[in-house]
Amino acid sequence: MTDAVPQPPRLGGTRTRRQAYERRQRRRATAIAASSTIVVVGLVVLLLPRTSGWQRVRETFFSWPHFRDAVGPIASEFWFDIQIFLVCAPTILIVGLLIASARNARAPALFPIRLFAIVYTDIVRGVPVILWITMLGFGVPGLLQTREWYGRAVIWAGAALVMVYSAYVAEVFRAGIESVHESQRAAARSLGLSAGQTMRSVILPQAIRRVVPPLMNDLVSLQKDVALVSLVGPVEAMRRAGIINARTFNFTPYLVAACFFLCLSVPLTRLTDYLLTKERRRMSGTAVR
């Protein structure tokens, strides 16, 4: 009878104990977080109504009749904000990618284009977006001196949003492009690819995948800044809330507008967190297959 071949030690038990320990730690952390949250929320609920000005604040900012009456008018105007966002967002991504590609151009003959991209991003990012909207929204129709453009200030306000956010997005794309290791370009050149083919087929696919989470952060900011177009006249959710406030002398309509913006920004923020976590796991090699 031959001797049994020794088997390597099994790691199943060790993995099971480790998983059980990690599960207990997660449960403990969840219990502590839930307890602290309940305590803080309970203190706010108990102490806030006891302040001297709470009754006045509740009537002015948290009036249910005014909230109910403002939901319909503000919801119809909030769709206008969404339309502006849906038009500006893809335009910003395209323009930002073009500016980033121009800034990373290495051919000496393209230096003027690269210089323009650098000056553009420096100047546009150095001025607040509210000033760009005001200058383009009022300045361009006044420059054209034609009656038909005076009613289209929203077009130039949207152009200002595209101009400003494309500069920020261009820097995000540029960071992604520069994060791709130089060996990728060398490998592409060894295969006979031109500079343009290398950028399109090798560099940009990797760079775009890496910068999707920060791009989502810029889109969340854009979704909120869309309300600034009301500065040049268009009636959207924020302006409608101001009109209702001027008629009722109650600030609850602003709370309604804030709730609508939260309904859009919170899912986008959670999607950003998910993409960040997914990218972190992919880079660390712990992604679940």
Contacts in CASP RR format, 6 or more apart in sequence:
PFRMAT RR
TARGET T0000
AUTHOR 0000-0000-0000
METHOD contacts of the structure
MODEL  1
MTDAVPQPPRLGGTRTRRQAYERRQRRRATAIAASSTIVVVGLVVLLLPR
TSGWQRVRETFFSWPHFRDAVGPIASEFWFDIQIFLVCAPTILIVGLLIA
SARNARAPALFPIRLFAIVYTDIVRGVPVILWITMLGFGVPGLLQTREWY
GRAVIWAGAALVMVYSAYVAEVFRAGIESVHESQRAAARSLGLSAGQTMR
SVILPQAIRRVVPPLMNDLVSLQKDVALVSLVGPVEAMRRAGIINARTFN
FTPYLVAACFFLCLSVPLTRLTDYLLTKERRRMSGTAVR
48 54 0 8 1.000
59 250 0 8 1.000
60 250 0 8 1.000
60 251 0 8 1.000
60 252 0 8 1.000
61 251 0 8 1.000
61 252 0 8 1.000
61 254 0 8 1.000
61 255 0 8 1.000
62 252 0 8 1.000
62 255 0 8 1.000
63 250 0 8 1.000
63 252 0 8 1.000
66 244 0 8 1.000
66 248 0 8 1.000
66 250 0 8 1.000
66 252 0 8 1.000
66 253 0 8 1.000
67 252 0 8 1.000
67 255 0 8 1.000
67 256 0 8 1.000
69 244 0 8 1.000
70 241 0 8 1.000
70 244 0 8 1.000
70 252 0 8 1.000
70 253 0 8 1.000
70 256 0 8 1.000
71 256 0 8 1.000
73 240 0 8 1.000
73 244 0 8 1.000
74 237 0 8 1.000
74 240 0 8 1.000
74 241 0 8 1.000
74 244 0 8 1.000
74 253 0 8 1.000
74 256 0 8 1.000
74 257 0 8 1.000
74 260 0 8 1.000
75 260 0 8 1.000
77 235 0 8 1.000
77 236 0 8 1.000
77 237 0 8 1.000
77 239 0 8 1.000
77 240 0 8 1.000
78 236 0 8 1.000
78 237 0 8 1.000
78 257 0 8 1.000
78 260 0 8 1.000
78 261 0 8 1.000
80 234 0 8 1.000
80 235 0 8 1.000
80 236 0 8 1.000
80 237 0 8 1.000
81 223 0 8 1.000
81 226 0 8 1.000
81 227 0 8 1.000
81 236 0 8 1.000
81 237 0 8 1.000
81 261 0 8 1.000
82 264 0 8 1.000
84 154 0 8 1.000
84 158 0 8 1.000
84 161 0 8 1.000
84 226 0 8 1.000
84 229 0 8 1.000
84 236 0 8 1.000
85 222 0 8 1.000
85 223 0 8 1.000
85 226 0 8 1.000
87 158 0 8 1.000
88 158 0 8 1.000
88 161 0 8 1.000
88 162 0 8 1.000
88 165 0 8 1.000
88 222 0 8 1.000
88 226 0 8 1.000
89 219 0 8 1.000
89 222 0 8 1.000
91 162 0 8 1.000
91 166 0 8 1.000
92 161 0 8 1.000
92 162 0 8 1.000
92 165 0 8 1.000
92 166 0 8 1.000
92 169 0 8 1.000
92 218 0 8 1.000
92 222 0 8 1.000
93 169 0 8 1.000
93 215 0 8 1.000
95 162 0 8 1.000
95 166 0 8 1.000
95 169 0 8 1.000
95 170 0 8 1.000
96 166 0 8 1.000
96 167 0 8 1.000
96 169 0 8 1.000
96 170 0 8 1.000
96 173 0 8 1.000
97 169 0 8 1.000
97 170 0 8 1.000
97 173 0 8 1.000
97 204 0 8 1.000
99 117 0 8 1.000
99 120 0 8 1.000
99 121 0 8 1.000
99 166 0 8 1.000
99 167 0 8 1.000
99 170 0 8 1.000
99 173 0 8 1.000
100 117 0 8 1.000
100 169 0 8 1.000
100 170 0 8 1.000
100 171 0 8 1.000
100 172 0 8 1.000
100 173 0 8 1.000
100 174 0 8 1.000
100 177 0 8 1.000
101 173 0 8 1.000
101 177 0 8 1.000
101 199 0 8 1.000
101 204 0 8 1.000
102 110 0 8 1.000
102 113 0 8 1.000
102 114 0 8 1.000
102 116 0 8 1.000
102 117 0 8 1.000
103 114 0 8 1.000
103 117 0 8 1.000
103 118 0 8 1.000
103 121 0 8 1.000
103 170 0 8 1.000
103 174 0 8 1.000
104 114 0 8 1.000
104 174 0 8 1.000
104 177 0 8 1.000
104 178 0 8 1.000
104 199 0 8 1.000
105 111 0 8 1.000
105 113 0 8 1.000
105 114 0 8 1.000
106 195 0 8 1.000
107 195 0 8 1.000
117 170 0 8 1.000
120 167 0 8 1.000
121 167 0 8 1.000
121 170 0 8 1.000
121 171 0 8 1.000
124 132 0 8 1.000
124 163 0 8 1.000
124 164 0 8 1.000
124 166 0 8 1.000
124 167 0 8 1.000
125 164 0 8 1.000
125 167 0 8 1.000
125 168 0 8 1.000
125 171 0 8 1.000
129 160 0 8 1.000
129 161 0 8 1.000
129 164 0 8 1.000
129 165 0 8 1.000
129 225 0 8 1.000
129 228 0 8 1.000
130 228 0 8 1.000
130 231 0 8 1.000
132 160 0 8 1.000
132 163 0 8 1.000
132 164 0 8 1.000
133 157 0 8 1.000
133 158 0 8 1.000
133 160 0 8 1.000
133 161 0 8 1.000
133 228 0 8 1.000
133 229 0 8 1.000
133 231 0 8 1.000
133 232 0 8 1.000
134 231 0 8 1.000
134 232 0 8 1.000
135 160 0 8 1.000
136 156 0 8 1.000
136 157 0 8 1.000
136 159 0 8 1.000
136 160 0 8 1.000
136 163 0 8 1.000
137 153 0 8 1.000
137 156 0 8 1.000
137 157 0 8 1.000
137 160 0 8 1.000
137 232 0 8 1.000
138 153 0 8 1.000
138 232 0 8 1.000
139 156 0 8 1.000
140 149 0 8 1.000
140 156 0 8 1.000
141 149 0 8 1.000
141 150 0 8 1.000
141 151 0 8 1.000
141 152 0 8 1.000
141 153 0 8 1.000
141 156 0 8 1.000
142 149 0 8 1.000
142 150 0 8 1.000
153 232 0 8 1.000
153 233 0 8 1.000
153 234 0 8 1.000
154 229 0 8 1.000
154 232 0 8 1.000
154 233 0 8 1.000
154 234 0 8 1.000
156 232 0 8 1.000
157 228 0 8 1.000
157 229 0 8 1.000
157 231 0 8 1.000
157 232 0 8 1.000
157 234 0 8 1.000
158 229 0 8 1.000
161 222 0 8 1.000
161 225 0 8 1.000
161 226 0 8 1.000
161 228 0 8 1.000
161 229 0 8 1.000
165 218 0 8 1.000
165 221 0 8 1.000
165 222 0 8 1.000
165 225 0 8 1.000
168 218 0 8 1.000
169 215 0 8 1.000
169 218 0 8 1.000
172 211 0 8 1.000
172 214 0 8 1.000
172 215 0 8 1.000
172 218 0 8 1.000
173 207 0 8 1.000
173 208 0 8 1.000
173 211 0 8 1.000
175 211 0 8 1.000
175 214 0 8 1.000
176 207 0 8 1.000
176 208 0 8 1.000
176 210 0 8 1.000
176 211 0 8 1.000
177 203 0 8 1.000
177 204 0 8 1.000
177 207 0 8 1.000
179 207 0 8 1.000
179 210 0 8 1.000
180 202 0 8 1.000
180 203 0 8 1.000
180 206 0 8 1.000
180 207 0 8 1.000
184 202 0 8 1.000
184 203 0 8 1.000
184 206 0 8 1.000
185 198 0 8 1.000
185 202 0 8 1.000
185 203 0 8 1.000
187 202 0 8 1.000
188 197 0 8 1.000
188 198 0 8 1.000
188 201 0 8 1.000
188 202 0 8 1.000
189 198 0 8 1.000
193 201 0 8 1.000
193 202 0 8 1.000
210 279 0 8 1.000
212 275 0 8 1.000
212 279 0 8 1.000
213 272 0 8 1.000
213 275 0 8 1.000
213 276 0 8 1.000
213 279 0 8 1.000
216 268 0 8 1.000
216 271 0 8 1.000
216 272 0 8 1.000
216 275 0 8 1.000
217 272 0 8 1.000
219 268 0 8 1.000
220 265 0 8 1.000
220 268 0 8 1.000
220 269 0 8 1.000
220 272 0 8 1.000
223 261 0 8 1.000
223 264 0 8 1.000
223 265 0 8 1.000
223 268 0 8 1.000
224 261 0 8 1.000
224 265 0 8 1.000
226 236 0 8 1.000
227 236 0 8 1.000
227 237 0 8 1.000
227 238 0 8 1.000
227 257 0 8 1.000
227 261 0 8 1.000
229 236 0 8 1.000
230 236 0 8 1.000
230 238 0 8 1.000
230 239 0 8 1.000
233 239 0 8 1.000
235 243 0 8 1.000
237 257 0 8 1.000
237 260 0 8 1.000
237 261 0 8 1.000
238 257 0 8 1.000
240 253 0 8 1.000
240 257 0 8 1.000
241 253 0 8 1.000
241 254 0 8 1.000
241 256 0 8 1.000
241 257 0 8 1.000
242 253 0 8 1.000
242 254 0 8 1.000
244 250 0 8 1.000
244 253 0 8 1.000
245 251 0 8 1.000
245 253 0 8 1.000
245 254 0 8 1.000
278 287 0 8 1.000
281 287 0 8 1.000
281 288 0 8 1.000
END
